[in-house]
Amino acid sequence: MTACDHLTELPAEPPAPQTPDGCAECLAEGTRWVHLRLCLTCGHVGCCDSSPQRHASAHFAKEGHPVMRSFEPGEDWRWCFVDETLV
């Protein structure tokens, strides 16, 4: 993993997931996801790029929140959309 300046922009405490049961948009649309990602800026839960709707990437494109982490049990990796790197 490499250093990322975007980590300094994150809140001191990680935000609580807004929709702990799954991808916010998929739940609203009745669609399915493959894996989940949690926005570390606001707590939005979106589906990964392997999912048909790619809501985590769409959240970054719309809101500009750069860092998300896996929202899968047992995983703690983080991804910076701006730097396109694991952080």
PyMOL Python script that loads the backbone (N, CA, C, O; Angstrom):
from pymol import cmd

cmd.read_pdbstr("""\
ATOM      1  N   MET A   1       0.832  -1.175   0.000  1.00  0.00           N
ATOM      2  CA  MET A   1       0.000   0.000   0.000  1.00  0.00           C
ATOM      3  C   MET A   1       0.883   1.246   0.000  1.00  0.00           C
ATOM      4  O   MET A   1       1.987   1.230   0.543  1.00  0.00           O
ATOM      5  N   THR A   2       0.404   2.294  -0.594  1.00  0.00           N
ATOM      6  CA  THR A   2       1.181   3.518  -0.690  1.00  0.00           C
ATOM      7  C   THR A   2       0.486   4.639   0.073  1.00  0.00           C
ATOM      8  O   THR A   2      -0.698   4.561   0.401  1.00  0.00           O
ATOM      9  N   ALA A   3       1.266   5.684   0.344  1.00  0.00           N
ATOM     10  CA  ALA A   3       0.707   6.850   1.032  1.00  0.00           C
ATOM     11  C   ALA A   3      -0.234   7.598   0.090  1.00  0.00           C
ATOM     12  O   ALA A   3      -0.070   7.568  -1.130  1.00  0.00           O
ATOM     13  N   CYS A   4      -1.212   8.262   0.677  1.00  0.00           N
ATOM     14  CA  CYS A   4      -2.200   8.996  -0.105  1.00  0.00           C
ATOM     15  C   CYS A   4      -2.572  10.247   0.674  1.00  0.00           C
ATOM     16  O   CYS A   4      -2.980  10.170   1.833  1.00  0.00           O
ATOM     17  N   ASP A   5      -2.428  11.400   0.031  1.00  0.00           N
ATOM     18  CA  ASP A   5      -2.763  12.659   0.696  1.00  0.00           C
ATOM     19  C   ASP A   5      -4.244  12.761   1.038  1.00  0.00           C
ATOM     20  O   ASP A   5      -4.618  13.529   1.925  1.00  0.00           O
ATOM     21  N   HIS A   6      -5.086  12.008   0.359  1.00  0.00           N
ATOM     22  CA  HIS A   6      -6.527  12.085   0.595  1.00  0.00           C
ATOM     23  C   HIS A   6      -6.926  11.512   1.954  1.00  0.00           C
ATOM     24  O   HIS A   6      -8.011  11.803   2.459  1.00  0.00           O
ATOM     25  N   LEU A   7      -6.059  10.706   2.539  1.00  0.00           N
ATOM     26  CA  LEU A   7      -6.354  10.163   3.870  1.00  0.00           C
ATOM     27  C   LEU A   7      -6.454  11.274   4.907  1.00  0.00           C
ATOM     28  O   LEU A   7      -7.201  11.151   5.877  1.00  0.00           O
ATOM     29  N   THR A   8      -5.709  12.354   4.709  1.00  0.00           N
ATOM     30  CA  THR A   8      -5.735  13.458   5.680  1.00  0.00           C
ATOM     31  C   THR A   8      -7.050  14.228   5.629  1.00  0.00           C
ATOM     32  O   THR A   8      -7.360  14.974   6.559  1.00  0.00           O
ATOM     33  N   GLU A   9      -7.825  14.062   4.569  1.00  0.00           N
ATOM     34  CA  GLU A   9      -9.110  14.750   4.421  1.00  0.00           C
ATOM     35  C   GLU A   9     -10.263  14.012   5.106  1.00  0.00           C
ATOM     36  O   GLU A   9     -11.367  14.545   5.216  1.00  0.00           O
ATOM     37  N   LEU A  10     -10.005  12.804   5.558  1.00  0.00           N
ATOM     38  CA  LEU A  10     -11.067  11.989   6.150  1.00  0.00           C
ATOM     39  C   LEU A  10     -11.386  12.453   7.568  1.00  0.00           C
ATOM     40  O   LEU A  10     -10.518  12.986   8.259  1.00  0.00           O
ATOM     41  N   PRO A  11     -12.640  12.250   8.006  1.00  0.00           N
ATOM     42  CA  PRO A  11     -12.987  12.574   9.395  1.00  0.00           C
ATOM     43  C   PRO A  11     -12.136  11.777  10.382  1.00  0.00           C
ATOM     44  O   PRO A  11     -11.677  10.680  10.063  1.00  0.00           O
ATOM     45  N   ALA A  12     -11.929  12.320  11.565  1.00  0.00           N
ATOM     46  CA  ALA A  12     -11.129  11.640  12.588  1.00  0.00           C
ATOM     47  C   ALA A  12     -11.739  10.284  12.951  1.00  0.00           C
ATOM     48  O   ALA A  12     -11.017   9.307  13.149  1.00  0.00           O
ATOM     49  N   GLU A  13     -13.043  10.232  13.034  1.00  0.00           N
ATOM     50  CA  GLU A  13     -13.758   8.981  13.320  1.00  0.00           C
ATOM     51  C   GLU A  13     -14.431   8.507  12.037  1.00  0.00           C
ATOM     52  O   GLU A  13     -15.066   9.304  11.346  1.00  0.00           O
ATOM     53  N   PRO A  14     -14.303   7.222  11.707  1.00  0.00           N
ATOM     54  CA  PRO A  14     -14.987   6.731  10.505  1.00  0.00           C
ATOM     55  C   PRO A  14     -16.500   6.912  10.628  1.00  0.00           C
ATOM     56  O   PRO A  14     -17.067   6.697  11.699  1.00  0.00           O
ATOM     57  N   PRO A  15     -17.141   7.300   9.552  1.00  0.00           N
ATOM     58  CA  PRO A  15     -18.595   7.500   9.612  1.00  0.00           C
ATOM     59  C   PRO A  15     -19.337   6.172   9.726  1.00  0.00           C
ATOM     60  O   PRO A  15     -18.870   5.142   9.239  1.00  0.00           O
ATOM     61  N   ALA A  16     -20.486   6.210  10.368  1.00  0.00           N
ATOM     62  CA  ALA A  16     -21.335   5.022  10.449  1.00  0.00           C
ATOM     63  C   ALA A  16     -21.953   4.768   9.076  1.00  0.00           C
ATOM     64  O   ALA A  16     -22.293   5.719   8.372  1.00  0.00           O
ATOM     65  N   PRO A  17     -22.105   3.502   8.682  1.00  0.00           N
ATOM     66  CA  PRO A  17     -22.740   3.208   7.405  1.00  0.00           C
ATOM     67  C   PRO A  17     -24.180   3.724   7.380  1.00  0.00           C
ATOM     68  O   PRO A  17     -24.950   3.465   8.304  1.00  0.00           O
ATOM     69  N   GLN A  18     -24.536   4.445   6.332  1.00  0.00           N
ATOM     70  CA  GLN A  18     -25.892   4.979   6.201  1.00  0.00           C
ATOM     71  C   GLN A  18     -26.905   3.863   5.977  1.00  0.00           C
ATOM     72  O   GLN A  18     -28.033   3.944   6.465  1.00  0.00           O
ATOM     73  N   THR A  19     -26.520   2.832   5.251  1.00  0.00           N
ATOM     74  CA  THR A  19     -27.408   1.684   4.995  1.00  0.00           C
ATOM     75  C   THR A  19     -26.624   0.407   5.288  1.00  0.00           C
ATOM     76  O   THR A  19     -26.084  -0.205   4.367  1.00  0.00           O
ATOM     77  N   PRO A  20     -26.553  -0.004   6.551  1.00  0.00           N
ATOM     78  CA  PRO A  20     -25.745  -1.171   6.914  1.00  0.00           C
ATOM     79  C   PRO A  20     -26.212  -2.478   6.288  1.00  0.00           C
ATOM     80  O   PRO A  20     -25.476  -3.464   6.304  1.00  0.00           O
ATOM     81  N   ASP A  21     -27.433  -2.504   5.732  1.00  0.00           N
ATOM     82  CA  ASP A  21     -27.948  -3.738   5.126  1.00  0.00           C
ATOM     83  C   ASP A  21     -27.553  -3.905   3.670  1.00  0.00           C
ATOM     84  O   ASP A  21     -27.841  -4.943   3.074  1.00  0.00           O
ATOM     85  N   GLY A  22     -26.890  -2.897   3.074  1.00  0.00           N
ATOM     86  CA  GLY A  22     -26.459  -3.055   1.689  1.00  0.00           C
ATOM     87  C   GLY A  22     -26.335  -1.744   0.962  1.00  0.00           C
ATOM     88  O   GLY A  22     -26.424  -0.669   1.555  1.00  0.00           O
ATOM     89  N   CYS A  23     -26.129  -1.849  -0.334  1.00  0.00           N
ATOM     90  CA  CYS A  23     -25.976  -0.687  -1.209  1.00  0.00           C
ATOM     91  C   CYS A  23     -27.253   0.145  -1.186  1.00  0.00           C
ATOM     92  O   CYS A  23     -28.344  -0.364  -1.444  1.00  0.00           O
ATOM     93  N   ALA A  24     -27.103   1.425  -0.874  1.00  0.00           N
ATOM     94  CA  ALA A  24     -28.264   2.309  -0.738  1.00  0.00           C
ATOM     95  C   ALA A  24     -29.116   2.322  -2.006  1.00  0.00           C
ATOM     96  O   ALA A  24     -30.334   2.156  -1.942  1.00  0.00           O
ATOM     97  N   GLU A  25     -28.479   2.519  -3.147  1.00  0.00           N
ATOM     98  CA  GLU A  25     -29.219   2.607  -4.403  1.00  0.00           C
ATOM     99  C   GLU A  25     -29.805   1.265  -4.823  1.00  0.00           C
ATOM    100  O   GLU A  25     -30.939   1.210  -5.298  1.00  0.00           O
ATOM    101  N   CYS A  26     -29.053   0.187  -4.658  1.00  0.00           N
ATOM    102  CA  CYS A  26     -29.577  -1.140  -5.011  1.00  0.00           C
ATOM    103  C   CYS A  26     -30.788  -1.500  -4.150  1.00  0.00           C
ATOM    104  O   CYS A  26     -31.760  -2.070  -4.645  1.00  0.00           O
ATOM    105  N   LEU A  27     -30.726  -1.170  -2.873  1.00  0.00           N
ATOM    106  CA  LEU A  27     -31.873  -1.431  -2.004  1.00  0.00           C
ATOM    107  C   LEU A  27     -33.092  -0.652  -2.474  1.00  0.00           C
ATOM    108  O   LEU A  27     -34.205  -1.177  -2.482  1.00  0.00           O
ATOM    109  N   ALA A  28     -32.882   0.607  -2.868  1.00  0.00           N
ATOM    110  CA  ALA A  28     -33.995   1.445  -3.324  1.00  0.00           C
ATOM    111  C   ALA A  28     -34.542   0.975  -4.673  1.00  0.00           C
ATOM    112  O   ALA A  28     -35.745   1.049  -4.920  1.00  0.00           O
ATOM    113  N   GLU A  29     -33.646   0.489  -5.548  1.00  0.00           N
ATOM    114  CA  GLU A  29     -34.039   0.068  -6.899  1.00  0.00           C
ATOM    115  C   GLU A  29     -34.497  -1.386  -6.970  1.00  0.00           C
ATOM    116  O   GLU A  29     -35.147  -1.795  -7.933  1.00  0.00           O
ATOM    117  N   GLY A  30     -34.154  -2.161  -5.943  1.00  0.00           N
ATOM    118  CA  GLY A  30     -34.459  -3.586  -5.983  1.00  0.00           C
ATOM    119  C   GLY A  30     -33.486  -4.368  -6.850  1.00  0.00           C
ATOM    120  O   GLY A  30     -33.816  -5.443  -7.350  1.00  0.00           O
ATOM    121  N   THR A  31     -32.268  -3.819  -7.030  1.00  0.00           N
ATOM    122  CA  THR A  31     -31.246  -4.513  -7.814  1.00  0.00           C
ATOM    123  C   THR A  31     -30.265  -5.218  -6.885  1.00  0.00           C
ATOM    124  O   THR A  31     -30.342  -5.078  -5.665  1.00  0.00           O
ATOM    125  N   ARG A  32     -29.347  -5.973  -7.470  1.00  0.00           N
ATOM    126  CA  ARG A  32     -28.414  -6.796  -6.689  1.00  0.00           C
ATOM    127  C   ARG A  32     -27.001  -6.257  -6.807  1.00  0.00           C
ATOM    128  O   ARG A  32     -26.670  -5.526  -7.740  1.00  0.00           O
ATOM    129  N   TRP A  33     -26.179  -6.632  -5.847  1.00  0.00           N
ATOM    130  CA  TRP A  33     -24.771  -6.244  -5.848  1.00  0.00           C
ATOM    131  C   TRP A  33     -23.901  -7.468  -5.642  1.00  0.00           C
ATOM    132  O   TRP A  33     -24.373  -8.528  -5.233  1.00  0.00           O
ATOM    133  N   VAL A  34     -22.596  -7.295  -5.940  1.00  0.00           N
ATOM    134  CA  VAL A  34     -21.611  -8.361  -5.740  1.00  0.00           C
ATOM    135  C   VAL A  34     -20.896  -8.144  -4.412  1.00  0.00           C
ATOM    136  O   VAL A  34     -20.918  -9.017  -3.544  1.00  0.00           O
ATOM    137  N   HIS A  35     -20.266  -6.989  -4.248  1.00  0.00           N
ATOM    138  CA  HIS A  35     -19.574  -6.631  -3.012  1.00  0.00           C
ATOM    139  C   HIS A  35     -19.907  -5.182  -2.668  1.00  0.00           C
ATOM    140  O   HIS A  35     -20.360  -4.419  -3.521  1.00  0.00           O
ATOM    141  N   LEU A  36     -19.679  -4.818  -1.420  1.00  0.00           N
ATOM    142  CA  LEU A  36     -20.036  -3.486  -0.944  1.00  0.00           C
ATOM    143  C   LEU A  36     -18.805  -2.674  -0.567  1.00  0.00           C
ATOM    144  O   LEU A  36     -17.781  -3.218  -0.155  1.00  0.00           O
ATOM    145  N   ARG A  37     -18.932  -1.348  -0.720  1.00  0.00           N
ATOM    146  CA  ARG A  37     -17.889  -0.395  -0.355  1.00  0.00           C
ATOM    147  C   ARG A  37     -18.498   0.690   0.524  1.00  0.00           C
ATOM    148  O   ARG A  37     -19.643   1.095   0.323  1.00  0.00           O
ATOM    149  N   LEU A  38     -17.727   1.156   1.498  1.00  0.00           N
ATOM    150  CA  LEU A  38     -18.171   2.199   2.428  1.00  0.00           C
ATOM    151  C   LEU A  38     -17.364   3.460   2.186  1.00  0.00           C
ATOM    152  O   LEU A  38     -16.134   3.425   2.244  1.00  0.00           O
ATOM    153  N   CYS A  39     -18.026   4.563   1.919  1.00  0.00           N
ATOM    154  CA  CYS A  39     -17.365   5.859   1.749  1.00  0.00           C
ATOM    155  C   CYS A  39     -16.868   6.317   3.114  1.00  0.00           C
ATOM    156  O   CYS A  39     -17.643   6.404   4.067  1.00  0.00           O
ATOM    157  N   LEU A  40     -15.574   6.609   3.206  1.00  0.00           N
ATOM    158  CA  LEU A  40     -15.001   7.012   4.484  1.00  0.00           C
ATOM    159  C   LEU A  40     -15.165   8.499   4.761  1.00  0.00           C
ATOM    160  O   LEU A  40     -14.712   8.984   5.798  1.00  0.00           O
ATOM    161  N   THR A  41     -15.799   9.226   3.860  1.00  0.00           N
ATOM    162  CA  THR A  41     -16.118  10.625   4.104  1.00  0.00           C
ATOM    163  C   THR A  41     -17.498  10.773   4.723  1.00  0.00           C
ATOM    164  O   THR A  41     -17.672  11.507   5.696  1.00  0.00           O
ATOM    165  N   CYS A  42     -18.497  10.062   4.149  1.00  0.00           N
ATOM    166  CA  CYS A  42     -19.881  10.299   4.584  1.00  0.00           C
ATOM    167  C   CYS A  42     -20.638   9.053   5.051  1.00  0.00           C
ATOM    168  O   CYS A  42     -21.728   9.182   5.609  1.00  0.00           O
ATOM    169  N   GLY A  43     -20.095   7.859   4.841  1.00  0.00           N
ATOM    170  CA  GLY A  43     -20.783   6.645   5.279  1.00  0.00           C
ATOM    171  C   GLY A  43     -21.717   6.036   4.243  1.00  0.00           C
ATOM    172  O   GLY A  43     -22.449   5.097   4.555  1.00  0.00           O
ATOM    173  N   HIS A  44     -21.706   6.554   3.013  1.00  0.00           N
ATOM    174  CA  HIS A  44     -22.530   5.964   1.948  1.00  0.00           C
ATOM    175  C   HIS A  44     -22.060   4.537   1.679  1.00  0.00           C
ATOM    176  O   HIS A  44     -20.858   4.282   1.597  1.00  0.00           O
ATOM    177  N   VAL A  45     -22.989   3.622   1.542  1.00  0.00           N
ATOM    178  CA  VAL A  45     -22.673   2.244   1.178  1.00  0.00           C
ATOM    179  C   VAL A  45     -23.088   2.047  -0.276  1.00  0.00           C
ATOM    180  O   VAL A  45     -24.252   2.230  -0.632  1.00  0.00           O
ATOM    181  N   GLY A  46     -22.120   1.673  -1.109  1.00  0.00           N
ATOM    182  CA  GLY A  46     -22.378   1.457  -2.526  1.00  0.00           C
ATOM    183  C   GLY A  46     -21.806   0.131  -2.984  1.00  0.00           C
ATOM    184  O   GLY A  46     -20.960  -0.462  -2.313  1.00  0.00           O
ATOM    185  N   CYS A  47     -22.275  -0.327  -4.129  1.00  0.00           N
ATOM    186  CA  CYS A  47     -21.791  -1.604  -4.664  1.00  0.00           C
ATOM    187  C   CYS A  47     -20.527  -1.399  -5.494  1.00  0.00           C
ATOM    188  O   CYS A  47     -20.290  -0.315  -6.028  1.00  0.00           O
ATOM    189  N   CYS A  48     -19.725  -2.446  -5.594  1.00  0.00           N
ATOM    190  CA  CYS A  48     -18.424  -2.398  -6.255  1.00  0.00           C
ATOM    191  C   CYS A  48     -18.548  -2.358  -7.778  1.00  0.00           C
ATOM    192  O   CYS A  48     -19.644  -2.462  -8.328  1.00  0.00           O
ATOM    193  N   ASP A  49     -17.416  -2.206  -8.441  1.00  0.00           N
ATOM    194  CA  ASP A  49     -17.397  -2.148  -9.900  1.00  0.00           C
ATOM    195  C   ASP A  49     -17.671  -3.499 -10.557  1.00  0.00           C
ATOM    196  O   ASP A  49     -17.893  -3.548 -11.767  1.00  0.00           O
ATOM    197  N   SER A  50     -17.662  -4.584  -9.808  1.00  0.00           N
ATOM    198  CA  SER A  50     -18.066  -5.886 -10.351  1.00  0.00           C
ATOM    199  C   SER A  50     -19.579  -6.050 -10.327  1.00  0.00           C
ATOM    200  O   SER A  50     -20.117  -6.979 -10.929  1.00  0.00           O
ATOM    201  N   SER A  51     -20.259  -5.152  -9.636  1.00  0.00           N
ATOM    202  CA  SER A  51     -21.718  -5.157  -9.577  1.00  0.00           C
ATOM    203  C   SER A  51     -22.268  -4.440 -10.815  1.00  0.00           C
ATOM    204  O   SER A  51     -21.617  -3.538 -11.343  1.00  0.00           O
ATOM    205  N   PRO A  52     -23.450  -4.829 -11.279  1.00  0.00           N
ATOM    206  CA  PRO A  52     -23.995  -4.214 -12.501  1.00  0.00           C
ATOM    207  C   PRO A  52     -24.129  -2.693 -12.440  1.00  0.00           C
ATOM    208  O   PRO A  52     -23.903  -2.023 -13.447  1.00  0.00           O
ATOM    209  N   GLN A  53     -24.488  -2.136 -11.293  1.00  0.00           N
ATOM    210  CA  GLN A  53     -24.773  -0.709 -11.211  1.00  0.00           C
ATOM    211  C   GLN A  53     -23.581   0.168 -10.807  1.00  0.00           C
ATOM    212  O   GLN A  53     -23.610   1.376 -11.041  1.00  0.00           O
ATOM    213  N   ARG A  54     -22.549  -0.406 -10.213  1.00  0.00           N
ATOM    214  CA  ARG A  54     -21.314   0.309  -9.843  1.00  0.00           C
ATOM    215  C   ARG A  54     -21.588   1.588  -9.035  1.00  0.00           C
ATOM    216  O   ARG A  54     -21.065   2.656  -9.353  1.00  0.00           O
ATOM    217  N   HIS A  55     -22.409   1.463  -7.994  1.00  0.00           N
ATOM    218  CA  HIS A  55     -22.835   2.645  -7.240  1.00  0.00           C
ATOM    219  C   HIS A  55     -21.721   3.299  -6.411  1.00  0.00           C
ATOM    220  O   HIS A  55     -21.777   4.504  -6.165  1.00  0.00           O
ATOM    221  N   ALA A  56     -20.716   2.539  -5.977  1.00  0.00           N
ATOM    222  CA  ALA A  56     -19.610   3.156  -5.235  1.00  0.00           C
ATOM    223  C   ALA A  56     -18.839   4.114  -6.134  1.00  0.00           C
ATOM    224  O   ALA A  56     -18.515   5.224  -5.714  1.00  0.00           O
ATOM    225  N   SER A  57     -18.541   3.705  -7.360  1.00  0.00           N
ATOM    226  CA  SER A  57     -17.860   4.588  -8.312  1.00  0.00           C
ATOM    227  C   SER A  57     -18.737   5.778  -8.677  1.00  0.00           C
ATOM    228  O   SER A  57     -18.239   6.895  -8.820  1.00  0.00           O
ATOM    229  N   ALA A  58     -20.030   5.548  -8.827  1.00  0.00           N
ATOM    230  CA  ALA A  58     -20.955   6.638  -9.140  1.00  0.00           C
ATOM    231  C   ALA A  58     -20.985   7.651  -7.990  1.00  0.00           C
ATOM    232  O   ALA A  58     -21.081   8.855  -8.224  1.00  0.00           O
ATOM    233  N   HIS A  59     -20.903   7.162  -6.760  1.00  0.00           N
ATOM    234  CA  HIS A  59     -20.874   8.066  -5.604  1.00  0.00           C
ATOM    235  C   HIS A  59     -19.626   8.944  -5.661  1.00  0.00           C
ATOM    236  O   HIS A  59     -19.707  10.151  -5.434  1.00  0.00           O
ATOM    237  N   PHE A  60     -18.478   8.351  -5.962  1.00  0.00           N
ATOM    238  CA  PHE A  60     -17.257   9.150  -6.096  1.00  0.00           C
ATOM    239  C   PHE A  60     -17.404  10.178  -7.214  1.00  0.00           C
ATOM    240  O   PHE A  60     -17.040  11.341  -7.034  1.00  0.00           O
ATOM    241  N   ALA A  61     -17.929   9.767  -8.359  1.00  0.00           N
ATOM    242  CA  ALA A  61     -18.081  10.686  -9.490  1.00  0.00           C
ATOM    243  C   ALA A  61     -19.000  11.858  -9.149  1.00  0.00           C
ATOM    244  O   ALA A  61     -18.756  12.990  -9.567  1.00  0.00           O
ATOM    245  N   LYS A  62     -20.045  11.581  -8.395  1.00  0.00           N
ATOM    246  CA  LYS A  62     -21.012  12.629  -8.049  1.00  0.00           C
ATOM    247  C   LYS A  62     -20.539  13.513  -6.900  1.00  0.00           C
ATOM    248  O   LYS A  62     -20.634  14.738  -6.974  1.00  0.00           O
ATOM    249  N   GLU A  63     -20.033  12.895  -5.848  1.00  0.00           N
ATOM    250  CA  GLU A  63     -19.710  13.622  -4.612  1.00  0.00           C
ATOM    251  C   GLU A  63     -18.239  14.001  -4.485  1.00  0.00           C
ATOM    252  O   GLU A  63     -17.904  14.930  -3.751  1.00  0.00           O
ATOM    253  N   GLY A  64     -17.358  13.294  -5.190  1.00  0.00           N
ATOM    254  CA  GLY A  64     -15.930  13.579  -5.090  1.00  0.00           C
ATOM    255  C   GLY A  64     -15.267  13.063  -3.829  1.00  0.00           C
ATOM    256  O   GLY A  64     -14.139  13.451  -3.524  1.00  0.00           O
ATOM    257  N   HIS A  65     -15.943  12.197  -3.091  1.00  0.00           N
ATOM    258  CA  HIS A  65     -15.347  11.614  -1.883  1.00  0.00           C
ATOM    259  C   HIS A  65     -14.340  10.555  -2.331  1.00  0.00           C
ATOM    260  O   HIS A  65     -14.731   9.559  -2.941  1.00  0.00           O
ATOM    261  N   PRO A  66     -13.045  10.753  -2.038  1.00  0.00           N
ATOM    262  CA  PRO A  66     -12.016   9.954  -2.687  1.00  0.00           C
ATOM    263  C   PRO A  66     -11.773   8.548  -2.146  1.00  0.00           C
ATOM    264  O   PRO A  66     -11.412   7.658  -2.915  1.00  0.00           O
ATOM    265  N   VAL A  67     -11.960   8.323  -0.839  1.00  0.00           N
ATOM    266  CA  VAL A  67     -11.520   7.053  -0.254  1.00  0.00           C
ATOM    267  C   VAL A  67     -12.713   6.230   0.231  1.00  0.00           C
ATOM    268  O   VAL A  67     -13.579   6.716   0.958  1.00  0.00           O
ATOM    269  N   MET A  68     -12.725   4.968  -0.198  1.00  0.00           N
ATOM    270  CA  MET A  68     -13.714   4.004   0.277  1.00  0.00           C
ATOM    271  C   MET A  68     -12.974   2.801   0.802  1.00  0.00           C
ATOM    272  O   MET A  68     -11.819   2.560   0.451  1.00  0.00           O
ATOM    273  N   ARG A  69     -13.649   2.051   1.646  1.00  0.00           N
ATOM    274  CA  ARG A  69     -13.068   0.794   2.116  1.00  0.00           C
ATOM    275  C   ARG A  69     -14.041  -0.325   1.815  1.00  0.00           C
ATOM    276  O   ARG A  69     -15.231  -0.107   1.584  1.00  0.00           O
ATOM    277  N   SER A  70     -13.500  -1.524   1.826  1.00  0.00           N
ATOM    278  CA  SER A  70     -14.370  -2.679   1.646  1.00  0.00           C
ATOM    279  C   SER A  70     -15.361  -2.724   2.798  1.00  0.00           C
ATOM    280  O   SER A  70     -14.998  -2.468   3.946  1.00  0.00           O
ATOM    281  N   PHE A  71     -16.597  -3.046   2.496  1.00  0.00           N
ATOM    282  CA  PHE A  71     -17.622  -3.218   3.515  1.00  0.00           C
ATOM    283  C   PHE A  71     -18.003  -4.694   3.613  1.00  0.00           C
ATOM    284  O   PHE A  71     -19.131  -5.043   3.962  1.00  0.00           O
ATOM    285  N   GLU A  72     -17.029  -5.548   3.294  1.00  0.00           N
ATOM    286  CA  GLU A  72     -17.213  -6.994   3.374  1.00  0.00           C
ATOM    287  C   GLU A  72     -16.612  -7.508   4.675  1.00  0.00           C
ATOM    288  O   GLU A  72     -15.563  -7.027   5.102  1.00  0.00           O
ATOM    289  N   PRO A  73     -17.265  -8.485   5.314  1.00  0.00           N
ATOM    290  CA  PRO A  73     -16.732  -9.037   6.569  1.00  0.00           C
ATOM    291  C   PRO A  73     -15.307  -9.551   6.389  1.00  0.00           C
ATOM    292  O   PRO A  73     -15.003 -10.255   5.425  1.00  0.00           O
ATOM    293  N   GLY A  74     -14.445  -9.188   7.330  1.00  0.00           N
ATOM    294  CA  GLY A  74     -13.068  -9.668   7.326  1.00  0.00           C
ATOM    295  C   GLY A  74     -12.122  -8.908   6.409  1.00  0.00           C
ATOM    296  O   GLY A  74     -10.939  -9.241   6.346  1.00  0.00           O
ATOM    297  N   GLU A  75     -12.607  -7.901   5.700  1.00  0.00           N
ATOM    298  CA  GLU A  75     -11.747  -7.113   4.820  1.00  0.00           C
ATOM    299  C   GLU A  75     -11.618  -5.694   5.372  1.00  0.00           C
ATOM    300  O   GLU A  75     -12.596  -5.112   5.842  1.00  0.00           O
ATOM    301  N   ASP A  76     -10.399  -5.141   5.311  1.00  0.00           N
ATOM    302  CA  ASP A  76     -10.210  -3.785   5.826  1.00  0.00           C
ATOM    303  C   ASP A  76      -9.415  -2.892   4.869  1.00  0.00           C
ATOM    304  O   ASP A  76      -8.935  -1.831   5.269  1.00  0.00           O
ATOM    305  N   TRP A  77      -9.276  -3.308   3.628  1.00  0.00           N
ATOM    306  CA  TRP A  77      -8.513  -2.501   2.674  1.00  0.00           C
ATOM    307  C   TRP A  77      -9.295  -1.260   2.259  1.00  0.00           C
ATOM    308  O   TRP A  77     -10.524  -1.230   2.317  1.00  0.00           O
ATOM    309  N   ARG A  78      -8.551  -0.236   1.839  1.00  0.00           N
ATOM    310  CA  ARG A  78      -9.136   1.028   1.396  1.00  0.00           C
ATOM    311  C   ARG A  78      -8.627   1.344  -0.014  1.00  0.00           C
ATOM    312  O   ARG A  78      -7.520   0.958  -0.388  1.00  0.00           O
ATOM    313  N   TRP A  79      -9.446   2.046  -0.777  1.00  0.00           N
ATOM    314  CA  TRP A  79      -9.124   2.409  -2.158  1.00  0.00           C
ATOM    315  C   TRP A  79      -9.317   3.910  -2.333  1.00  0.00           C
ATOM    316  O   TRP A  79     -10.333   4.468  -1.919  1.00  0.00           O
ATOM    317  N   CYS A  80      -8.335   4.555  -2.948  1.00  0.00           N
ATOM    318  CA  CYS A  80      -8.474   5.963  -3.288  1.00  0.00           C
ATOM    319  C   CYS A  80      -8.791   6.051  -4.773  1.00  0.00           C
ATOM    320  O   CYS A  80      -7.987   5.648  -5.613  1.00  0.00           O
ATOM    321  N   PHE A  81      -9.972   6.583  -5.092  1.00  0.00           N
ATOM    322  CA  PHE A  81     -10.387   6.736  -6.485  1.00  0.00           C
ATOM    323  C   PHE A  81      -9.524   7.748  -7.226  1.00  0.00           C
ATOM    324  O   PHE A  81      -9.258   7.575  -8.416  1.00  0.00           O
ATOM    325  N   VAL A  82      -9.086   8.792  -6.551  1.00  0.00           N
ATOM    326  CA  VAL A  82      -8.289   9.829  -7.212  1.00  0.00           C
ATOM    327  C   VAL A  82      -6.924   9.282  -7.599  1.00  0.00           C
ATOM    328  O   VAL A  82      -6.498   9.425  -8.745  1.00  0.00           O
ATOM    329  N   ASP A  83      -6.240   8.658  -6.653  1.00  0.00           N
ATOM    330  CA  ASP A  83      -4.896   8.132  -6.897  1.00  0.00           C
ATOM    331  C   ASP A  83      -4.906   6.738  -7.519  1.00  0.00           C
ATOM    332  O   ASP A  83      -3.867   6.237  -7.946  1.00  0.00           O
ATOM    333  N   GLU A  84      -6.080   6.115  -7.568  1.00  0.00           N
ATOM    334  CA  GLU A  84      -6.240   4.757  -8.092  1.00  0.00           C
ATOM    335  C   GLU A  84      -5.242   3.798  -7.456  1.00  0.00           C
ATOM    336  O   GLU A  84      -4.472   3.118  -8.133  1.00  0.00           O
ATOM    337  N   THR A  85      -5.287   3.773  -6.115  1.00  0.00           N
ATOM    338  CA  THR A  85      -4.361   2.946  -5.366  1.00  0.00           C
ATOM    339  C   THR A  85      -4.977   2.467  -4.053  1.00  0.00           C
ATOM    340  O   THR A  85      -5.880   3.101  -3.506  1.00  0.00           O
ATOM    341  N   LEU A  86      -4.476   1.345  -3.562  1.00  0.00           N
ATOM    342  CA  LEU A  86      -4.841   0.890  -2.226  1.00  0.00           C
ATOM    343  C   LEU A  86      -4.110   1.762  -1.229  1.00  0.00           C
ATOM    344  O   LEU A  86      -2.931   2.071  -1.404  1.00  0.00           O
ATOM    345  N   VAL A  87      -4.808   2.153  -0.189  1.00  0.00           N
ATOM    346  CA  VAL A  87      -4.191   3.020   0.814  1.00  0.00           C
ATOM    347  C   VAL A  87      -4.371   2.444   2.206  1.00  0.00           C
ATOM    348  O   VAL A  87      -3.916   3.038   3.184  1.00  0.00           O
TER     349      VAL A  87
END
""", "prot")
cmd.dss("prot")
cmd.show_as("cartoon", "prot")
cmd.util.cbc("prot")
cmd.orient("prot")
